[in-house]
Amino acid sequence: MHGKTVKDLKHNPWFLTGLSLTGFFFVLAMVGPWVAPFSPWDISFNPISPPDGKHLLGVNDGGQDILSELLYALRNTITFGLLSGCTALVSGVLTGVLSGWFGGLLDAVLMRIADILLAIPAIMILILTAAVFRPSPAFLALILASITWPTISKAIRAQTLTLKNSLHVKAAFQMGAGSWYIIRHHLLPEMFPLYLIGFAAKIRMAMFMEASLAFLGLFDPSRKSLGMMISYALNYYYLDIWWNWLMPPILCLSLVIMAITFLAISLEDVLDPRLREAVMEKTP
Amino acid sequence: MRSEIKSLEIKNLDVVYGNGGHAIQALENVHLKMVGGQCLALVGESGSGKTTFGKACLGLLPESTRIRGSIYLNSEKIPYEDKKTLQEIRWKKIAMAFQNGAATLNPSHRIINQVAEPLIEHGIENKTGARVRAAKALEKMGIRSDAHRRYPHQFSGGQAQRIQLAMAMILDPDVLILDEPTSALDALSKGLVHRVIAEKKSRGKVIVLITHDLEFALKSADTMAVLYLGQIMEKLPAQQMFSNPLHPYTLALKRSYPTMNGARDLGGIRGDAFYRTVHQHGHGDEKDSPHSHIQVPESSHKDGHAPPTGCLFQERCTQAIETCRHGHIAFEKVEDHDVRCIRRGIVTMLDLNGIKKKYGSAAALHPINLNVKAGEIFSLVGETGSGKTTLAMIAAGVLYPDAGTRFFEDRDMDNWIKKDYKSLAGKIGVIYQNPAESISHRFTVREIVAEPLKIHKVFKDKEEKEKRVKACLADVHLSTDNAFLERYPHELNMGALQRICIARALVLDPSLLIADEPTSSLDPSVQAKVLKLLLDLQIKRGLTMLFVSHDMGLVRKISDRIGVMFQGQMVETGPASTVLEQPCHPYTRLLIQSARGEFSSEMSEENRTANTEGCSFASRCPHRQDLCTIKTPSLRSLGMAQVACHFPLGAKDPGP
């Protein structure tokens, strides 16, 4: 990365907000199990009690500490997002670059698969899989990734095709560089901003999806999730619990997604403003 | 005077000055035959043995000089041991006008007496008669009679030189050796000398003209012998000196010479002329590096000694190969020249034949030929869309022609690309029109220049790699400190970027450099710098260059040869001076006129109509005739150029 970029980023408010928020939630998710005051599965407390000194966010209907539950849920949601986002990114970038650079049959096959996947609504597949097969959350994350990679792939492929005709790639080819050299040194680094955008979009989508599935109750009920917390809290909306039970998971989910968006936008901005406009339309 | 044909023949002449370790080989194995009515010009750099040759013919070399071989005057061997006969022959049969006239004249005698002296010496005339003849001779050389009684120091250098000439010719010798007769003369006095030579030639005399004035030699001489370190490198018809030199040294010499027709910036010859010590046997078989292409010549001969074995010119030659370093280089006949070169003269670096290329249905190149010789700068000119870049990229091996053959260094390129593209790529450097786009903006300066090294895995050692990168940057006059090496392209200006691109193109030490409009994105002052740089590098590294440009003014400054392209066809090609000064194709003339700012509406682009038959330029051509719209003209020779036109400009016999 350019030395100048780092300097630019230091003065970018979006970046700083995004970074501190993401960092905060990430650290919270990592250390959650150790800082949680109680086990989230401990049902020995007084159900539906408002916050006090012992339970900072109160206790839920099952007699569990809401703060502890929140910390575990955050960890699950972020892990799900990262796993799905990373997998989608890696497969999207690889297929995109390969089909863009080599073209021909490989390109035709990969892009037809991508087209088919793009036509399938992800949420339907996930609901069906989760309901019928009851797989582990990690497996669901991978299934989600296997449906969401085409958008990244398409954007990367389009960019690869453009880069393929750019003079510096042609020059490298003239110098005798092989495909792998060009992909590694000219194509992949060049598209760095594109990954960030794709990555951020996929993580956001995956986390939201995880929350939705949990909200619908498609996960193992004992697994803590922000979506499930919201869903349970909604059952008691007539009680005065919205600020200590409903609000925290909603806030956490929104803030995490926002933070990642801030980060992506500011990085794009600094790394390559031209690319951003070109790609924004391609990534939903 | 004898009636038979006068001649001077030199057989295997060897001259060695001094002895022991400091003996200097001044001439080696010189073999020349001249007959009456002809003028032979001996040309070469200073120290090449030109004057030694003249003195040897007259037997004027110092006693200690070792001379081998024999010289025949009118088929009779000159007996140099026999002082008396020699004295008789000298001046009478064979005379020499020395260089630097003022210094060779006796300062204490009036010039009229000095000129008359040989007449008296040889007992041909008495004093009075001799003076009369001397006065005549002096007047003929443009020295007025009122100056005849002056002393040499009262004359200018040019006049002294003319007095020398008068003296040499006073006995009307059969063989006249003129050593730099024009070096101190202005252009008008040169005409006088030229007339004298022409007159002597018409009277069947043998003239040996020793000169470095190539243009004068071209006008006056019939044959030229190019001397380098005592060896004749090439013997060629004088007319071909500028148009068709075959030895790399002849080409380099030609390039160093300022002529009136050529507008190309003067080149030089890389390295310096060595002096030659006599061969010491057993010293010659040193182990050489396996490089087939000789690098910059500083390395092994810093002490100024000529190479001990092989070709004398190898270190400065732009096309030297391994075999040039060893063994005897024979003097052989190539075309109508005699060339002392193992590669039979300048080789063809790039040879494209019948190249066709189509983009979709539009033909970008009609069958087109292109050949570029080693060490020359060939320029492709023409308007935008004429196929210049396509042709250049086909030459670079990155585009594939639809038809035709490509040869690079005598190897089939298509085959080479299939088998081992990388090794071919290392031999061709390309500079692109837009420097900013031709480099990745994510690379630092160091990474950019080192990229070819990385791709070709040239150095395993990082320090060596760094050294090479820095050397290349220094070559293009850029900074080599670390702060600069760490910079990114967007922090640099266009001129610096293009120089970085040049450094990158040169870092693998290619033998062919293809420059596609390398300066069109630069402003004039930067353009001037970059061009100067390219020319310097061309001389220093002996690069062959294919230069693509639409700028006639620029091409004029750098090209050895020019190819003019129009709609995918080569309409005219030839030596730069010929093409630019006497364009044969109307399109070439249009380009030159437009470059001068003389725009003609008749021949402009708008006037163009599509025509499938006949000459593609016909609709814009002011000289078109019926034939032009029916038959497509093919390239044919016209003087030194080749032109594809039915009715070329300035041709004596219009039409095929």
Chai-1 contact restraints between the chains, C-beta under 6 A:
chainA,res_idxA,chainB,res_idxB,connection_type,confidence,min_distance_angstrom,max_distance_angstrom,comment,restraint_id
A,H2,B,Y488,contact,1.0,0.0,6.0,A-B,restraint_1
A,L167,B,Y432,contact,1.0,0.0,6.0,A-B,restraint_2
A,L167,B,E437,contact,1.0,0.0,6.0,A-B,restraint_3
A,L167,B,S438,contact,1.0,0.0,6.0,A-B,restraint_4
A,H168,B,S438,contact,1.0,0.0,6.0,A-B,restraint_5
A,H168,B,I439,contact,1.0,0.0,6.0,A-B,restraint_6
A,H168,B,S440,contact,1.0,0.0,6.0,A-B,restraint_7
A,A171,B,S438,contact,1.0,0.0,6.0,A-B,restraint_8
A,Q174,B,V398,contact,1.0,0.0,6.0,A-B,restraint_9
A,Q174,B,V430,contact,1.0,0.0,6.0,A-B,restraint_10
A,M175,B,A425,contact,1.0,0.0,6.0,A-B,restraint_11
A,M175,B,P452,contact,1.0,0.0,6.0,A-B,restraint_12
A,M175,B,I455,contact,1.0,0.0,6.0,A-B,restraint_13
A,G176,B,K422,contact,1.0,0.0,6.0,A-B,restraint_14
A,G176,B,A425,contact,1.0,0.0,6.0,A-B,restraint_15
A,G176,B,I455,contact,1.0,0.0,6.0,A-B,restraint_16
A,A177,B,I455,contact,1.0,0.0,6.0,A-B,restraint_17
A,H186,B,S440,contact,1.0,0.0,6.0,A-B,restraint_18
A,P189,B,R442,contact,1.0,0.0,6.0,A-B,restraint_19
